[in-house]
Amino acid sequence: MCRNITVLRGLEPAATAEEIEAAARQYVRKISGVQTLSDATREPFEAAVAEITEVTARLLQELPARRMPPTTVPPLRRPEVQARLARRS
C-alpha cells in the first residue's frame, strides 16, 4: 500500500468525505505520477479522483464494522496537519 494513504475503515468518528477524497487524490497521484496539474492533465486527473472517491465511500459503507480501529490516524486529523492547513487559509 502507498505509505501515505492511511486506513479509513473503522475510524471513530467515521471517515469524512474530505478524508476519503484526500486518500483518493493520493492514490491517483501515486499511480499516475502526476504531481502538478497542467491543462492537459487536470480533467482526467480530477475525473479519476471523483470516481475513486465515490467508489471508496461506497466500499466503506458496505464493509462490515472493523474489530479494531486503524493503527494510524489520517493526516487530516493530525494536529500538525490541521495547523499547517490553517496557516495556508
Secondary structure, 3 states (H helix, E strand, C coil): CCCCCCCCCCCCCCCCHHHHHHHHHHHHHHHHCCCCCCHHHHHHHHHHHHHHHHHHHHHHHHCCCCCCCCCCCCHHHCHHHHHHHHHHC
